[in-house]
Amino acid sequence: MADPLIILTPMRSFSSVVCAMLGQHPEMYGLPEVNLFIADTVGEYWDMLESRQHGRHGLLRALAQLHDGEQTDASVAAATEWLLERRDWTCKKVFDHILESVEPKIAVDKSPRSVLSMDSLNRAREMYPDANYLHLTRHPRATSTSLLANVSQNAEWGGNVDASRLDPEKIWVRAHQNVLDFTASLPLGQVMRLRGEDLLAEPEVYLPQIAEWLFLDDSSAAIDAMMHPETSDFSCRGPKAAELGNDPDFLDNPVLRPGRAALPELDGELEWAKETGQTFTKETLKIARQIGYG
């Protein structure tokens, strides 16, 4: 049973497309957001996500696909029943079950919720001490703008978002500072940091580097397979009971379109705080420059 590759990044930072790309490598299997590092047991996991049930969709879709070879209302219902019958299982036991189901492939995890909590990150390390980590980054301005646009469409927020309800800059800072603190103590070679903008602009350059880092096949056939994230079992919407598990925009249009977009400026007022003329804090600027922006 191979240890997973764990993508560390906040929401709206290319994790869906990157995980799907990597998962198409012949020796890897890209998972949707299973969120198994947020709790110790299945019961705790289930209860934590009661108010945000879309957070369960990825795990249910993964189990449905691995158990029944399809994602339908019936297979998702069976996956739900399977989980609820195992409320006393540890989340590690469930993740081990997934790893065993995809072996000899390496499972790729991308659960942005994990980076918001040091407890979740430490739980990941305790569960899989030898796992490799990909620290995937995105410019703070682009991340924040995308996050607000996405949440504004979410019924939970009533279509209206402001900084008093959701501060995207604080989420970005919290996530990346957690990742930096967490990865600082990892052995050399266990983590790779990569700007998502660079990977999507030149996948033919960076995908072979990732494969080489993981000691996987870096042939042209393997790289070409990763250029097609749309072929993943999780690159479309699932059945009604578990529709998501990945970014909705990606699910609706999962084809890779390589190209370098201009990076936004770090300086200047924030589009979502024009009334106050707010700019990025010193903490944000420090982290952004540390991870390759500005």
N, C-alpha and C positions, 0 to 999 in steps of 0.2 A: 504494500500500500504506500503510494508516494505521498509525501507532504504536499500541501497546496501551495500555489502561488497566490499571494494575497495582495490585491491592489489597494493602496492607501490613498484616498482622495475624498474631499467633500463632494456633496451633490453638485450637479451641473458642471462637472469637470471632465467630461468625455469618458467616464468609466464604462458606460454601457457599450459604446462602440469599440473601445479598446479591449474590453473583456471578450466581446464577441469575436473580434479579430484574432486575439491570441487563442481563443477556444477553437478556432478552425485549424490550428496547427495539428498535424496528425498525431502528435504526442500530448496534446492538451485537450481539456474539456471545459469550456466556459460556462459558468453557472450564472443564473440571474441573482438578484439580491436575496440571499438566504438569511442574512442577519443573525447567524448562529453564535456570534461572539458577544451579543448584548446581554446574555443571561446564562445562568449555570444549568438550569433544567428546562425541559420542554414546557412544563407547567408555567414557570416564570416567564419564559419567552412568549407563550400564548397570551398570558394575562397582560404583559407589558404592551402588547400590540392591539389590545382590545379596542382602544379608541382610534387607532390608525391601522385598520385591518388590511389596507393595501401593503403594509409592511410584511404581511405573511404570504403575499402572492408569489414571490419568487421561490420560496421553499416549497410551497404547494405545487407549483408548476414543475420544479425540479424533481420532486418525488413522483409526481404523476408520470413524467416522461421516463424516469428511470425504472419505475415499477411496471408500467403498462405500455411503454413505448409510444404514448400519445398524450395529448393534453386536451381533454374533453370534460364536460360537466361531470360525467361519471367517474373519470380517473381522478379528477380533483377532489370529488366527494370521497373517494376511496383513500386518497392521500390525507385528507382531513381526518377521517376516521382512524387511519393508521397512526397519525401523530397524537390524537387525543387519547388513544389507548396506551400511549407511552409517555404520559405527562411526567412520570417519575424518572424518565431517562435523562441523562445529562445531554446538553447540547453537543458535547464532544462525541458522545455515542452516536447521535444522529449524523454528525458530520463524518465520522468514521464510516458509517453506513454508506454515505454518498461516495466517499473516496474509494471504498471497496467496490461500489457499483460501477465506477468509471475506470478502475485500474485495468491495464497498467498506465493509463493516461494520468496526467497531472491536472487536478481540478484547479480552476482559476476562480477565486472569490473576489467579488466587488460589491461590498456592502458599505456605502458611504456613511451610514449611521455609526459604524464602528469607530471612525476617527474622531467623533465628538466626545468620546469618553476614554480616559486613560484606563479605566477598569476594563473596557472592551478590548483595548489593545493589549493590555497585560494578559487578559484571558486568552487571546489568540496565541500569544507566546507560550503560555503555560500549556495550552492544548497541543501546539505544534512547534516545539523549540527549534526545529531545523527548517521551518518554512522559509521560503524566500519572499521578499516584499518589493513591490514596485511602487515607489512614491510618485504618483502621477499628479502633475500640477497644471494649473490654469491661471492666467492673469487675474488678480483680484477684482479689477473693474468688470471684466467680461463675465467672471463667475457671478458677481453680485447682480449684474443686470439680468443675466439669464435666470438666476434664482428667483428674483422678484417677478419676472415675466411668467415663470412657471407657476409660482404660488398664487399669482393673481387669477389664474385659471382654475384654481382648486376650490371646490365648494366649501371646504372647511374654513376658508378665509373670506368667504362671501364676496370674492372678486375684488376686495379692497385691501391693499397692503401699505403700511407705512412703517417707519423705523421704530415706532413705539411698540409695534406688534412683532416685527421681524427685522433685525438688523443684519443684512447680508455680510457686511464687513466683519462684524464680530464672529459670525459663523466661520468665515474664511480664516480669520486669525486663529481662532480656537482650534480648528481642524489641523491646520498646518503646523502650529506650534506643538500640538500633541504629537503629530507625526515626527517632527524634528526631535522632540524630547525622547520619544520612543525608540527611534532608529539610531540615536546617538550611541546607545549601548550595545547595538547588534554587532556581531563579528564582521570584519571586513569581507565584502563579497556577498553578504546575505541580503543587501538592499541595493536597488538601483533607483536613482532619481531621474525623471524624464519629463520635460515640458510636453504637455499634450499637444500644444500647437506645433511643435517640431515633428512629433510622431505622425500627426495627421497630414502635415505638409509634405513630408518625405518618408512615407512608410517603408519604401524600398531600402532606405538607409538604416532606419532604426529597428525594424523588425528582425533583421539578421543579427543585430547586436544583442537583442533580447534573447534570441534563440541560442546564441553562442554563450551568453552569460549563464543560461540554464542547462548548458551542455546538451542541447537538442539539435535535431536536424536543421541545418540552415541552407538546404538546397533550394534551388529556384522553385521547385514544386511546392515545398513547404511554405515558402514566403508567399507564393501566389495564392495558396489556400487561405492565408491570413488576410489577403486583400479583399475577401468576400464575407464580411460579417453578416450579410443578409442570409447566409445559408445556415446560420445557427438555429437550433430548435427554439430558441428564446428571442428571436429577432422579429417577432410579430406579437400582436395582442393574443392573450390566452382566452379561455372561455370566461363567461361572465363572472363566475365565482373567484377567479384568479386572473384578472385581465392584465395586470401590470407585471411588476418584478424587474422592470427596466424603465429607463426614461421614456415617457410617452411619445415624445417627438422622435426618438430613435425607433421605437416600435412601429411608428407610422411611416417611417422613411429610413430604413436601415442600410441603404447602399452607401459605401465609402466613396467620398468625393475628395480625393487628395487636392490640396492647394493651400498656399500660405496666406492666411488672412493677416492684415496689418494689426500689430499689437496696439492696444489702447495706451494712452499715457498714464503714468502713475500720478503725475501732478494734475492740478485742476479740481474744480468743485465736482461733487458727486451728483450724478443725474437724479438720484432719488432723494437728495437733500438740498435742492436748490434754494428753498426758502431760507435756509440758514447759512448757505455758502460753505457748507462743510466739505473738507478735503480728507484724504486718507490720513489716519493717525500715524505718528512716528513708529508705532509698533508694527502697523501694516507695512509701511515702507521698508522697515528693517527686514522683515521676513521675506517680502517680495524680492528684495535685492539679494538676499541670501540664497533664494532658490532660483535665481536667474532672470529676474525681471528688473530692468532699469540699471 
